[in-house]
Amino acid sequence: MGFVRYLLDTCTFIWLALPQGKLSPNATEALNNPASELFFSDASIWEVSLKHSTGKLALPAEPRKWLPSRLAFFHVQALPLTREAIFRSGELPRTHADPFDRMLAAQAIESGLTILSPDTPLSLLGASRIW
């Protein structure tokens, strides 16, 4: 696969950190490739925190403690929200309404990242995506 910069979808990171056998062979190869540079969006941190607080996502510890330890363990870099990505998220086609997915697509486009995700609607938003 060579040197590629990947933005991990929220579910992709959860499946990496809490293995469930849901990662595709392509995703597994990308995640295990030492030449891959991995990123996790602040929007995904927000999504995990919200889902955990409503009981929709069980984690071994509170997100504030668990996420930083797992991100460091897997050498995943932070991808902060920028104004440009926020504006871009509102300018994307209306083919997918989920605000977290729209933000990930916008960040991937703005940062030149490929999203590692099973969610095909991200491609419809114009983001480069593999699974």
C-alpha positions as CSV (number, residue, x, y, z in Angstrom):
1,M,0.0,0.0,0.0
2,G,2.9,2.4,0.5
3,F,2.9,5.6,2.5
4,V,-0.7,6.7,3.1
5,R,-2.3,9.0,5.6
6,Y,-5.6,7.6,7.0
7,L,-8.4,9.2,8.9
8,L,-10.0,6.5,11.1
9,D,-13.7,6.5,11.1
10,T,-15.1,6.3,14.7
11,C,-16.2,2.7,14.2
12,T,-12.9,1.7,12.7
13,F,-11.0,2.9,15.7
14,I,-13.4,1.2,18.1
15,W,-13.0,-2.1,16.2
16,L,-9.2,-1.6,16.4
17,A,-9.1,-0.8,20.1
18,L,-11.8,-3.3,21.1
19,P,-11.3,-6.2,18.5
20,Q,-14.5,-7.6,17.3
21,G,-13.4,-9.2,14.0
22,K,-15.1,-6.5,12.0
23,L,-12.0,-5.0,10.3
24,S,-11.7,-5.8,6.6
25,P,-8.5,-7.3,5.2
26,N,-7.8,-3.9,3.5
27,A,-8.3,-2.1,6.8
28,T,-6.2,-4.5,8.7
29,E,-3.4,-4.2,6.1
30,A,-3.5,-0.4,6.3
31,L,-3.6,-0.3,10.1
32,N,-0.6,-2.8,10.3
33,N,1.5,-1.1,7.7
34,P,4.3,0.8,9.4
35,A,4.3,3.3,6.6
36,S,0.7,4.3,7.4
37,E,0.1,7.5,9.2
38,L,-3.1,7.3,11.3
39,F,-5.3,10.1,12.5
40,F,-8.4,10.4,14.7
41,S,-10.7,13.4,14.5
42,D,-11.8,15.5,17.4
43,A,-15.3,15.0,16.0
44,S,-14.9,11.3,16.7
45,I,-13.9,12.0,20.2
46,W,-17.0,14.0,20.6
47,E,-19.1,11.2,19.0
48,V,-17.6,8.6,21.3
49,S,-18.2,10.8,24.4
50,L,-21.8,11.4,23.5
51,K,-22.6,7.7,22.7
52,H,-20.9,6.6,25.9
53,S,-22.8,9.1,28.0
54,T,-26.1,7.9,26.5
55,G,-25.3,4.2,27.1
56,K,-25.0,3.4,23.3
57,L,-21.3,2.6,23.5
58,A,-19.8,0.5,26.3
59,L,-16.1,1.2,27.0
60,P,-13.7,-0.4,29.5
61,A,-13.3,3.1,31.1
62,E,-14.5,6.7,30.7
63,P,-13.7,8.2,27.3
64,R,-11.6,10.9,28.9
65,K,-9.2,8.2,30.1
66,W,-9.7,5.4,27.7
67,L,-9.4,7.3,24.4
68,P,-6.0,9.0,25.0
69,S,-4.5,5.7,26.2
70,R,-5.7,3.7,23.2
71,L,-4.8,6.5,20.7
72,A,-1.2,6.6,22.1
73,F,-1.0,2.8,22.1
74,F,-1.9,2.6,18.4
75,H,0.2,5.7,17.5
76,V,-2.8,7.5,16.2
77,Q,-2.4,11.3,15.8
78,A,-5.0,13.9,16.7
79,L,-6.8,15.7,13.9
80,P,-8.2,18.9,15.3
81,L,-11.3,20.6,13.9
82,T,-10.6,23.6,11.7
83,R,-12.8,26.4,10.5
84,E,-12.2,25.3,6.9
85,A,-13.4,21.8,7.6
86,I,-16.4,23.1,9.4
87,F,-17.3,25.3,6.5
88,R,-16.6,22.5,4.0
89,S,-18.9,20.1,6.0
90,G,-21.8,22.5,5.3
91,E,-20.9,22.7,1.6
92,L,-20.8,19.0,0.9
93,P,-23.6,17.4,-1.1
94,R,-26.8,16.6,0.9
95,T,-26.4,12.9,0.2
96,H,-25.7,12.1,3.8
97,A,-27.1,13.9,6.8
98,D,-25.1,12.5,9.7
99,P,-23.1,15.5,11.1
100,F,-20.2,13.4,12.4
101,D,-19.8,11.6,9.0
102,R,-20.0,15.0,7.2
103,M,-17.3,16.4,9.4
104,L,-15.0,13.4,8.8
105,A,-15.5,13.7,5.1
106,A,-14.8,17.4,5.2
107,Q,-11.7,16.9,7.3
108,A,-10.4,14.1,5.0
109,I,-10.9,16.4,1.9
110,E,-9.3,19.4,3.6
111,S,-6.3,17.4,4.9
112,G,-5.7,15.1,2.0
113,L,-6.5,12.0,4.0
114,T,-8.1,8.7,3.0
115,I,-10.9,7.6,5.3
116,L,-10.6,4.1,6.6
117,S,-14.3,3.2,6.9
118,P,-17.0,0.7,6.0
119,D,-19.5,3.5,5.5
120,T,-20.0,4.0,1.7
121,P,-21.9,7.3,2.2
122,L,-18.6,8.9,3.0
123,S,-17.5,8.3,-0.6
124,L,-20.7,10.0,-1.8
125,L,-19.7,13.1,0.1
126,G,-16.5,13.3,-2.0
127,A,-14.0,11.8,0.4
128,S,-11.4,9.2,-0.5
129,R,-12.3,6.0,1.3
130,I,-11.1,2.5,1.5
131,W,-12.4,-0.6,3.3
